[in-house]
Amino acid sequence: MSTLIVSDLRTTVLSRWYVRLADNPSEKRNHFRTKLVYYRAAAELLEADPARPLTWKRVVAAARPRGARSTFYEVAGAHARHRMFDALINDGDSDSIQLALGYLRNDPVDQLVDETKIWSYWPYRQRLLKILTGTAMAQVDLEDAAARSLAAWAKQHRSLAAALDHAPPACAVEDLMVIARGRLAAVRAAGRLSDHLRKCTSTP
């Protein structure tokens, strides 16, 4: 069963969404490169001054080599391209829809932060899956392993982890739901991970 779960973690809705964007080989049509400019800007601003409100103007000003309001709204907002939220809604599964509704944001900057968390956490998630693939699965508590991976990310990215009231990366919530095999609704999974992030970011 554990091996099957790890296989499922590799093909979650958000995993497919992220890989589809990140692995686009086209130079001219690679929207992920544009997203990265604004993800990095948001992460750097939160790290530099987490108490200062994050606005689209600050994000655009921090985007390198040059940001623009129009480009920002291609990345975040109700009509942005390739949104995480849309990937979940379009999947049509009830769990995906519940997860999407938990990340329904009116503010495009908040939407950007949600996606920035996924981008920032992604290397930790990939490292976790690599470890799980090469480990005797009977000896692994998958939920504990996922929690430790999230904790390692949070300790290195405290301001980003704490943003939006410690909302966890949506992919981590989806992973926990997969690990629970239908026994944990999206809202409960997100709440559990938010509590975990609060503990992680409040300790040295």
Phi, psi and omega in degrees: 000318181298320179297320178296320179297315179298321176298319179293326179297333180283345185234027177295167179302313183286332174294316179295320178299312184293313182295321179300320178286311187290331184264013179293117184280350184287128178289318186277334186246022182269091181293337181298323179299321177293316178302318183302322179303318184275330173299312181297319180298315180297315181296318181293320179294318179295322180292320185286323184206078185295339181279342182277133180302137179270123180237162180295327179294319178294320179297314180298318180296328182273346182292134181239143010280335176203126179267165178210146180301316182297321180289322176304316182282352168281336182266322184225152180118173186298331183247021179293156180273141172055051180284145172305315182303316181294322179300319180290314180297316183291339176297325174083347179289145183299321178296319180295319180294317177299318179296316179300316182296332176290342180244025176283114185242136175279331182267122179299332177294319177297320177299319178298318180297319177302315180288327177297323178298318178297313180301315182293322182280340189306315179300326178292319178296317180295322177295319178299313181296324178295318178296315181296324180295326183262015183244149174295108191297333181295340183263004187247130169270105187298319181294319178295319179297319179294321179295320179292324177296316179294322179296319179298319177296312184299322181290335178268343184223060189299316183293317178294318179297325183278345183297151179058046177057043177061035174297128181285160172305132184301328180293329178290324176294314179299320178299316180296322177296321177295316180298324181284349176054051174086001183265002184222116179288162184301316183295323178288321179296317179295319179296319180297317181287328175298317177298320179296319180293323178300317179294317182296320184274352180263351180250150181298000000 
